[in-house]
Amino acid sequence: MENKYLIKLLEENSGYYNVSFSNHYMNWKRYCSIRDALARELKRRGRLAPIKILDLGCGDGWIDFRLKAQFSQKFALNFVGVDLSALSIDLANQRKSYFGHPGCFFFPMDAQNLGLRGEQFDIVITSELIEHLTDPPLLMHEIRRILKNDGLCILTTPQQGGGLQVRLLHHLGDRGKDSDRDRSLDLGFINENEMKRIKLSSGEGLSGAGYGHIAVKSRGEWERCFKKSGFKVQSVRGTGGLLFGAPYLDAQRMLFALALISDVILEKFSFSHLFSEILIFELRK
């Protein structure tokens, strides 16, 4: 098979994490958390001038297109998306051309070595990227370099060990007995034929490029990292307790329902990070 876009589509729609409803919820909640953080910042800034936003690790640009559509009637936003995967960037540019998305630009680039002029962006968004990097402080140095004074970085990343809710769900689901991979087979989410060709990390297939989760830290460790890089931690919240979903949550819908209800309640509180497996930071330069 030579059609690289078809291969990418097949890879991205194979395996447990692409059929899991708990995983779909997690991605929807992550987007909503980023959207709400951006809304607060745009409200603070007002409608004075065009706002330039950089998305690091943008993939095919889906977050940028959605945010652009949601806020474009009230604010003049220009998005620049960069990703290490040239194929993902090509797809983003083709989508932009096909649907006629204005004010969105995409480039293949290493987030740790950006070929961009300093102090030109008002806001930087980076979601589920930093935990894949061997040198997180290098990424933060680049973000601080390209942000304007008083600029904001909106960053999401997993929390080491998860939050209290996650630990409870893991215990109730008896997750420790088997891996998600094994449970996916046992529960019939995927079959042996699919398993042989599933790409288990973004570096193995056409879907992306990079490492697995090699820099997952606790909330305190991330805060110290960000402060050392020259940022002020403006806020830290939880984005939901369902990191990439889980087979036991899909198999036991009552657990998923309890997790969703508690997530909706706890997200209203400033201590929501204590119960979430994914954190969202708002970092001020």
Wavefront OBJ file of the C-alpha trace (Angstrom):
o trace
v 0.000 0.000 0.000
v 1.532 3.299 -1.112
v -1.181 5.826 -0.262
v 0.375 7.483 2.795
v -2.836 9.258 3.780
v -4.798 6.017 3.698
v -2.121 4.327 5.829
v -2.268 7.218 8.307
v -6.057 6.925 8.469
v -5.864 3.171 9.030
v -3.284 3.581 11.795
v -5.246 6.275 13.565
v -8.464 4.252 13.465
v -6.954 0.970 14.625
v -6.421 -0.182 18.166
v -8.204 0.333 21.426
v -7.578 4.045 21.998
v -9.313 4.999 18.779
v -12.545 3.115 19.505
v -12.737 3.881 23.236
v -15.595 6.188 24.256
v -13.702 7.086 27.440
v -10.785 8.197 25.280
v -13.077 10.308 23.101
v -14.431 11.955 26.238
v -10.898 12.715 27.424
v -10.000 14.432 24.130
v -13.239 16.425 24.109
v -12.635 17.541 27.707
v -9.042 18.484 26.930
v -10.204 20.675 24.055
v -12.831 22.347 26.269
v -10.206 23.120 28.910
v -7.933 24.736 26.305
v -10.888 26.644 24.839
v -11.893 28.001 28.251
v -8.331 29.070 29.080
v -8.088 30.856 25.726
v -11.465 32.537 26.285
v -10.287 33.952 29.616
v -7.142 35.335 28.018
v -8.986 36.848 25.055
v -11.462 38.513 27.400
v -8.553 39.980 29.364
v -6.944 41.339 26.198
v -10.091 42.687 24.529
v -10.485 43.327 20.787
v -7.704 45.839 20.284
v -5.515 44.163 17.666
v -4.984 40.831 15.900
v -3.769 38.153 18.299
v -1.085 35.751 17.131
v -1.236 32.206 18.517
v 1.346 29.424 18.131
v 0.330 25.760 18.510
v 3.292 23.493 19.235
v 2.706 19.854 18.321
v -0.396 20.783 16.339
v -0.777 17.473 14.489
v -3.274 17.965 11.661
v -4.390 21.302 13.146
v -7.740 20.155 14.497
v -7.504 22.263 17.668
v -6.546 25.378 15.711
v -9.384 25.028 13.208
v -11.943 24.547 15.988
v -10.656 27.474 18.059
v -10.515 29.706 14.999
v -14.131 28.893 14.135
v -15.299 29.403 17.708
v -13.678 32.792 18.349
v -13.263 34.368 14.903
v -16.489 36.376 15.052
v -15.363 38.307 18.130
v -11.566 38.318 17.832
v -8.985 38.643 15.068
v -6.911 35.496 15.576
v -4.001 34.222 13.507
v -2.825 30.678 14.183
v 0.578 29.195 13.389
v 0.865 25.442 13.926
v 4.116 23.467 13.944
v 4.703 19.735 14.244
v 7.621 17.366 13.801
v 5.535 15.203 11.451
v 5.737 16.569 7.908
v 2.808 14.336 6.929
v 0.568 15.841 9.627
v 1.537 19.349 8.538
v 0.845 18.481 4.903
v -2.582 17.201 5.913
v -3.269 20.383 7.912
v -2.342 22.540 4.919
v -4.492 20.453 2.579
v -7.422 20.743 4.978
v -6.867 24.497 5.186
v -6.848 24.755 1.388
v -9.864 22.494 0.863
v -12.109 24.196 3.432
v -10.702 27.688 2.907
v -9.628 28.341 6.503
v -8.176 31.879 6.693
v -5.595 32.942 9.248
v -4.116 29.459 9.800
v -0.559 28.553 8.783
v 1.292 25.260 9.310
v 4.978 24.332 9.144
v 7.042 21.181 9.846
v 9.360 22.176 12.675
v 11.033 20.921 15.845
v 9.398 22.569 18.864
v 12.730 22.491 20.704
v 14.503 24.355 17.903
v 12.015 26.775 16.375
v 13.175 28.730 13.351
v 10.974 31.649 14.387
v 11.706 35.220 15.360
v 11.590 35.906 19.081
v 8.825 37.751 20.962
v 6.228 37.585 18.173
v 3.408 35.485 19.670
v 0.778 36.594 22.166
v -0.266 33.061 23.148
v 1.327 29.618 22.854
v -0.708 26.413 23.073
v 1.037 23.084 23.575
v -1.101 20.068 24.396
v 0.227 16.594 25.248
v 3.686 17.355 23.867
v 6.132 18.098 26.667
v 5.906 14.593 28.178
v 7.254 13.167 24.899
v 10.467 15.210 24.978
v 13.869 14.274 26.377
v 14.585 17.878 27.439
v 11.420 19.690 28.659
v 13.342 22.818 29.849
v 14.592 23.295 26.275
v 11.002 23.466 25.066
v 10.124 25.977 27.784
v 13.140 28.093 26.828
v 11.912 28.236 23.224
v 8.369 29.094 24.318
v 9.611 31.934 26.489
v 11.831 33.180 23.676
v 9.041 33.472 21.101
v 6.387 34.829 23.511
v 5.851 38.547 23.804
v 6.196 40.144 27.221
v 3.090 39.329 29.274
v 2.324 36.487 26.836
v 0.523 33.348 27.947
v 1.384 29.681 27.486
v -1.491 27.177 27.761
v 0.019 23.743 28.378
v -1.540 20.329 29.063
v 0.330 17.228 30.197
v -0.296 14.040 32.202
v 0.257 14.080 35.954
v 2.581 11.415 37.312
v 0.610 8.801 39.202
v -2.673 10.439 38.228
v -4.985 12.163 40.653
v -7.003 10.748 43.530
v -9.927 9.895 41.269
v -7.664 8.045 38.848
v -6.083 5.967 41.590
v -9.517 5.025 42.882
v -10.737 4.069 39.401
v -7.643 1.983 38.806
v -8.269 0.175 42.080
v -11.958 -0.418 41.374
v -11.194 -1.560 37.852
v -8.412 -3.839 39.059
v -6.330 -2.352 36.279
v -3.047 -3.637 37.611
v -3.597 -7.254 36.609
v -3.157 -6.719 32.887
v -1.954 -4.080 30.491
v -4.405 -2.023 28.447
v -3.116 -3.938 25.445
v -3.982 -7.321 26.976
v -7.348 -6.164 28.268
v -8.180 -4.755 24.831
v -7.703 -8.219 23.359
v -9.586 -9.986 26.149
v -12.542 -7.623 25.923
v -12.731 -7.800 22.146
v -11.930 -4.147 21.423
v -9.291 -5.265 18.936
v -8.308 -8.635 17.475
v -5.050 -10.484 16.889
v -4.834 -9.450 13.232
v -5.098 -5.766 14.149
v -2.612 -6.148 16.990
v 0.109 -7.313 14.592
v 0.012 -4.040 12.684
v -0.938 -1.513 15.357
v 1.665 1.199 15.872
v 2.164 1.518 19.622
v 4.043 4.816 19.557
v 3.978 7.843 17.310
v 7.513 7.108 16.153
v 6.597 3.749 14.621
v 3.994 4.737 12.049
v 2.971 7.509 9.707
v 0.696 9.035 12.336
v 3.417 11.188 13.864
v 6.985 11.358 15.026
v 8.502 11.315 18.471
v 8.864 9.314 21.665
v 6.403 7.795 24.090
v 5.706 9.300 27.520
v 9.241 9.743 28.821
v 8.914 12.948 30.879
v 5.787 12.516 32.998
v 6.126 14.505 36.228
v 4.088 15.430 39.289
v 2.326 18.793 39.493
v 4.996 20.115 41.852
v 7.843 19.007 39.587
v 6.237 20.699 36.572
v 5.672 23.902 38.522
v 9.321 23.996 39.573
v 10.385 23.357 35.968
v 8.215 26.189 34.648
v 9.309 28.665 37.318
v 12.952 27.824 36.699
v 12.354 28.553 33.016
v 11.159 32.053 33.913
v 7.374 31.599 33.906
v 4.820 32.583 36.500
v 2.324 29.769 37.134
v -0.930 31.683 36.801
v -3.162 28.643 37.364
v -3.197 24.853 37.304
v -6.355 22.838 36.856
v -7.451 19.332 36.018
v -8.804 18.613 32.551
v -10.583 15.361 33.433
v -9.593 12.081 35.026
v -9.562 9.797 31.985
v -6.113 9.845 30.455
v -6.432 8.197 27.013
v -9.395 6.231 28.328
v -9.077 2.726 29.728
v -10.477 -0.674 28.716
v -11.967 -1.303 32.153
v -13.896 1.995 31.938
v -15.362 0.999 28.587
v -16.171 -2.490 29.830
v -17.755 -1.269 33.077
v -20.018 1.605 32.132
v -21.057 2.261 35.734
v -17.444 3.188 36.565
v -17.299 5.460 33.548
v -20.566 7.140 34.558
v -19.271 7.718 38.097
v -16.008 9.117 36.729
v -17.849 11.472 34.386
v -20.221 12.752 37.084
v -17.412 13.365 39.563
v -15.373 15.051 36.841
v -18.195 17.481 36.044
v -18.554 18.346 39.739
v -14.864 18.601 40.615
v -13.856 20.713 37.594
v -15.592 23.706 39.190
v -13.108 23.811 42.058
v -9.610 25.319 42.115
v -8.236 22.036 43.507
v -9.477 20.002 40.523
v -5.865 19.085 39.755
v -5.891 16.773 42.766
v -8.407 14.528 41.017
v -7.230 14.657 37.412
v -4.749 12.593 35.460
v -4.210 15.418 32.959
v -3.214 18.917 34.064
v -3.632 22.234 32.290
v -1.243 25.047 33.188
v -1.603 28.734 32.369
v 1.902 30.200 32.392
v 2.599 33.910 32.179
v 5.852 35.318 30.797
l 1 2 3 4 5 6 7 8 9 10 11 12 13 14 15 16 17 18 19 20 21 22 23 24 25 26 27 28 29 30 31 32 33 34 35 36 37 38 39 40 41 42 43 44 45 46 47 48 49 50 51 52 53 54 55 56 57 58 59 60 61 62 63 64 65 66 67 68 69 70 71 72 73 74 75 76 77 78 79 80 81 82 83 84 85 86 87 88 89 90 91 92 93 94 95 96 97 98 99 100 101 102 103 104 105 106 107 108 109 110 111 112 113 114 115 116 117 118 119 120 121 122 123 124 125 126 127 128 129 130 131 132 133 134 135 136 137 138 139 140 141 142 143 144 145 146 147 148 149 150 151 152 153 154 155 156 157 158 159 160 161 162 163 164 165 166 167 168 169 170 171 172 173 174 175 176 177 178 179 180 181 182 183 184 185 186 187 188 189 190 191 192 193 194 195 196 197 198 199 200 201 202 203 204 205 206 207 208 209 210 211 212 213 214 215 216 217 218 219 220 221 222 223 224 225 226 227 228 229 230 231 232 233 234 235 236 237 238 239 240 241 242 243 244 245 246 247 248 249 250 251 252 253 254 255 256 257 258 259 260 261 262 263 264 265 266 267 268 269 270 271 272 273 274 275 276 277 278 279 280 281 282 283 284 285
